Amino acid sequence: MYTFWDYMRNRWPRDAGLRIDHLLLSAEASARLTAAGVDRDARGAENASDHAPVWITLTDTAGRKRMASSKQVAQSAPSRKSSRASKAAKEERPLLAIDGDSFAHRSYHALPKSIRKGDGSAAGAIVGFGNLLLRLWRAERPRAVLVAWDTLEESTYRHEALEAYQSGREFDDELVEQLDALPAFVEAFGFAIAKKAGYEADDFLAAAATSEEKRFGRALVATGDRDSFQLASERTTILYPVKGGELLRIGPTEVRERYGVDPAQVPDFIALRGDPSDKIPGARGVGAKGAATLLNKYGSLEAALKQGVFLGQEKDLRLYRSIATMDRKAPLPKLATQTPTWSRAAAVARSWDLNNLAERIEQITKEAAAAK
C-alpha cells in the first residue's frame, strides 16, 4: 500500500512507490480503528504532490463512524445509496478482475517449454499465471479476485455477426491443455472465475468493473487487451502489461494521451480505426489519428453517421462498434470479500510436482502469520 511515488524515473506510471506516510494512533485511538487506506488516485492528478492522502476511520464512544477527512456529513436518515458508499469507502480494498486468457498466453510464450508437471505435461503457463496471481495479490491486496476466461469451443454473437472476427487464431495443444486446467487452479486459491458460452473474458471484466462501481468501490482490471481502455474511469484502473513484466496503470488521462479520445469513445474509435488483431476492418481510409479527429469533432460515431459521414458504410460501422463494445451485463458469480485458501492452492501445485510454485504460495501464508 504505497503513499509516495517519486517524480524521477517514471515511478508513478510504473507504480514503483514507497510506503513512507503513516498515521500514528494512541492505544485508546487504535482500539477505535475500523478502516484505513490511501487515496492513491490523487497522485495521478495534474501537478499533484508526490505523496497521496492517507486516511483512517474511527468509531466514537457513541458508536457512530467518523471519517478522518475535512468533510463531515451528518444525516439523520442516511439513504441506502450513501450507506453503500460509506461501506465501500471504509473497505477501500479494490476488486481485482484478471483476463485469464491474456496472461496465460503471455506466460506460455514467455516461459521455457521445459517447465513440466510430474507426469511430463506442459506447465509453463500454469507457473507463469500462478506467479502473476501472487504478484498482484501482494501489490494490491484486493478484497476479491475474479479471473475471466474465454470459451474456446463456443462462438459468441461477435463471431456470428462478423465471419472474419478473430479468424486465423490457432493455439498449441499444450496451451489449450493448460487453459483447461487453470480455472480449477484459480478456484483452489479461493478466487472466483467467470466462464460461460457466448461470452468473452472481456465481457466479464466489464461486468465486474461496472458492478464494483455501482457499490462505490474501486476496480482494477488486469489485461493485455487495449479494448479494455473503454472501462477506465475514476473508480476503474486498467493494469496493462508492457515489456519487462511491468504493469502500467491506465486511467482516463492515459487513454486520452494514447488515443486522443475519452474512454467512453473507445468502441467508436475501434470501429473507425479498425483492429487487425480481431480482424475488424474499420472505416475505409481512416487510421488512428483520423478516428480521433472525427470523434473530437462529432462526439460519437452515431453523430458522425447522422451528419452523412461514411455514406454506405453505416451498417458495417455500427456492427464494428457493437463488436468492440464490452458486455457490461455478462453474468457474474458472487463477488463477496474473499479469504484466500493458500494452502489448498499450494497442495494442488505440489500434486503436479510444481514445488517451487508451491513454496512461493506457502510463503504468503508465512508472511501473513509474521505480520500478525
N, C-alpha and C positions, 0 to 999 in steps of 0.2 A: 504494500500500500504506500506508494510514493507520494511525497508532498513537494518535491523540488526537482526541477529539470533545468540544468544549466543551459544558457543560450549557445554555448560553444558546441561544435562538432555535431550539430543536428540532433541533440539529445532528446528534445521533445518529440519530433516525428518518429525517432527510434524507440521511444519510451525507455530511455536509459536514465531513469530517475534515481533519487535517493530519498530515504525517509529521515528528514532532519528537523521536522516540526512536530511538536507534541503538546498535549495539554496535560499538565501535572495536577492530580487531584489529591486532596487530603483523604485520610482514611474514611472520614464521615461522608465526604462527597463521592468517593469511589463506590460506596455501598449503594448510592442512588443512581449510578450509571446504568443506562439501559441501551445506549447505542452510541456509535462513533463512526466517523467517516471523513472523507476528503472530497471536496468539490473540485475534482481534477479538471473538469471541463473549463474552468475559469482560466487555467494556464494556457489554453489554446486560443483565447481571445486576442484581438489585435492590441499590441503594446502592453501585453499582460506582464505582471510580475513573474519572476521565475519560481515563486512559491505559489502554492494553491491553498485556499482556505481549509482549515481543519475545524471540524465541529463535533460536539457531543450533545447527547440528550440526557437530562437528569429528571428524576421524579422528585417532587417536593413533598413535604410532610403530609399534605392533604391527598397525595396520590395522583395529582394532576401532572401531566407531562409537559416539560418546557424545553424548547429547542434553544441551543446556545447560538443565537443569531440576533441581529439588530431588529428583526421584525417579530413582534408578538401579536398574534391574532386571537382575540377572545371571542368565543361563540357559545351562547347558552345552549344551542341545539345544533351541533355540527351535522352537516349533511353527510350522506353515505359517501359521496364523492370525496369530500375533504378528509373523511376517515381513512379511505383507501390511500389517499395521497400521503397522509401522515404516517400510515403504517409502512408504505414503501420507502419514505424518506428515512425512517428510523432504521429500516433493514439495510439500505444502501447497497448491499452486495448485488452485483448485476446478474442477470440471466445470461448464460453463455450458450450460444447456438453455433454449432460447427457443421460445416459442409463435409460430411464424411467421405464422399467420393472424391472430392477435390484433394483433400490431404492424403487419402490413401493412395491416389495416383502419384502424387508428388513423392511420397515415401517409397513407393515401388520403384520409381525410376531413379531416385537419389541414392538408395542404399544398395550395398553389394548383393547380388543374387545368391551369394554363398551363405547368407543367413537362412538357416533351415530349422524346422522343428525336429524333434527326436525321431519322427518317422520319415524324415527326409523331404517332406513337403516344404514349399516356399513359405518364408515368414518375414521377409523384409518389410512389406507394407504393414504387417501387424506390429512389428517392433517400432517402426517409424511412427505409426499412428499412436501407439501406446506412449511413446516419448512425448509426442505433441500434447496428449491429454495431461500428462504430468506437468509439462512446462506451462501450459495455460492455467492449470489449477493453481500452481504456485504463484504465478504472476497476477492473477485476477481474483482468486478466492471467490468464485461465483456462488450464488445461493443455490443455483441449479444448473445442470448441463443437459442440453438436448443435442443429439447428433442426428443429422438428417441424411437420408440415403435416397438415391435413385432406385427405381425398379427396372433393371436392365432388360428383363424378359418381357416387359409390357410396354406398349406405346402409350403416349399421352395425347391429349387433344392437339398439342402442338405438332406432333409427328403426323397426325391425320390431316391437319389443316394445311401443312406445308410439307410436301413429299420429300424435299431436299433437306429438311431440318435435321441437323446433326448427322447427316448421312456420311458414310465412309469411315466411321469410327469403329475400330476393331481393338479388342482387349486380349492380351495374352491369357491363356488358360490359367496360369499361376496367379495372375492378378485377380481374375474372376473368383477363383477358389478362396482367396483371402478376403475379397469383398463379401463373400457369403459368410465367412466366419466372424468378421469384425463386429456386426451388430450385437451378437450374443456376448462378445468380449466387452463391449461398451456397457451392456446391462450388468455384467459382473462387477463393474465399478459402482453400481448403484445409480447410474445415469440413465436418462430417458432416450429412447430412439423414436424416430418418425420415419416410416416407410410404408407406402401404400400405392397400389397400382393406379395409374392415371395421374400421379403427381411426381414432380421432380424435387430433389433436395432443396432447390431454391425456394420452392413454394412453402415448404415447412419453415425455412428460415424467415421468410416474410411474415408468415402467420405468427411465429414465435415473437418476433420483434414487435409486431402490432399488438399482440396480447399483453406483452410486458409494458408497453407504453400506456395501454388502457388502464393498467393498475398503478400508473405513475412510477414505475420502476425504470431501470436502465437495462439496455440490452447490448451485448457485444456479439457481433456476427463474424465468425472466422471463416473466410472463404477466399479462394483464388479466382472467383468469378466476378468480373467487374460489373456484370448486370446488377449485382447486389448494391451498387452505389445508389440505386434508387431508394434504398432503405435508410440512408444516412439522415439523421435528424439530431435535434438537441439531446435526445434520450437514447439514440441508437448509433453506435460507432462500429464501423467495419474494421476488422483486423485482416489486413491484406498482405499476403506473403510476397517478399521480394528476394533477390539473390542474397546469399549469406545466411538464410534462415530467419531474417528479421521479419517482423510483422508491423507494417505501417498502420497507424490509426487514421482512418478516413472518416471525416465528418462532412457536414455541408460545405464548409470552407474549402476543404481539399477537393471535393467534387467539382466545385466551381472553378478552382485553379486548374484542374486536369481537363475538364470538358467544356468549360465556359457556359454551363447551364446549371440550374438548380437540380437537386436530387429528384424532385417530382417530375422533371422533364427528361430524365434519363431514358425511359421507354420510348418517348418520341424521338430522342436523339439517336437511339439504336435503330429505330425504324427508318430514319432518314439516312444515316451513315452506313447502315448495314453491319453485319457481324460475320466475318469469314469463318470463325470457329464454329458457329452454329448454322452456317450456310444461309443466313438471312441476307438477301441481295441489297436491300436499301433502295433509296431513290436514285434514278439514273443520273449520273454526273455529279452526285453530291458526296462530299467527303466530310471528315470531322469538323473542319473549320466552317464549311458551308452549312452543315446541320446546326451548329451553334448559332451562326449568324441569323439563320431563318427563325430559330426558336426565340432568340432575343428580340427579333422584330415583331413576330406574330404572337408569341407567348405559348403557343402549343401547335402541334401538328394539325389538330382539328381546325383551329382558327385559320391556319395557312390554307388548308383544303377549301374552306368556305370562301376564301378570297380568290379562288381559282388557280392557286399554285398547284402544280403537278397534275394538270388535267389528264385524265386517262389512267392515272396511277392510284386513284383514291382507294379502290378496293384493296389493292395489294399493300399499300402503306398502312391502312388500318389493320390488316391482318398481321403485318410485321410488328406493329405496336402491341397488338394483343399477345403475340408470342413472346415479346420481350418483357411483358408485364408479369411480375410475380403474383401468384395467387395468395392473397393475404387471408383467405378463408379456408385454407387447407386444414384438414383435421389434425389435431394435436393430442398427444397424451396429456395427462395432468402434469403440471409443472410446479408442484409444491416444492418448498425448500428441501433439499436432499442432504442426507448424511452418507458420504461415500463409503463403500464397503471395500476398502483397500485390500484386506486380507483375502477376500473372495477373488478379486482380480489377480492378486499375486498367485493364488493357488491355480487359477486357470493357466497363467503364464508358465508355472512350473510343470503343469501337466503336459505342456507342449515342449518341455525342456528348454524354455527360453529363460534361463536362470538369471542372466544379467538384468533383463527387464523386470523379472520378479523382485530382484533385490532393490531396484530403483523404486518400485511401487511400495515395497515394505519400508523404505527409508522415509516416506512421507508419514507413515504411522509413527515412526520413531521421533520425527521432528515435532509432530503434534503432541506426543506424550511429553517431550522435553520442554515444550512451551507452556505446559500447564503448571 
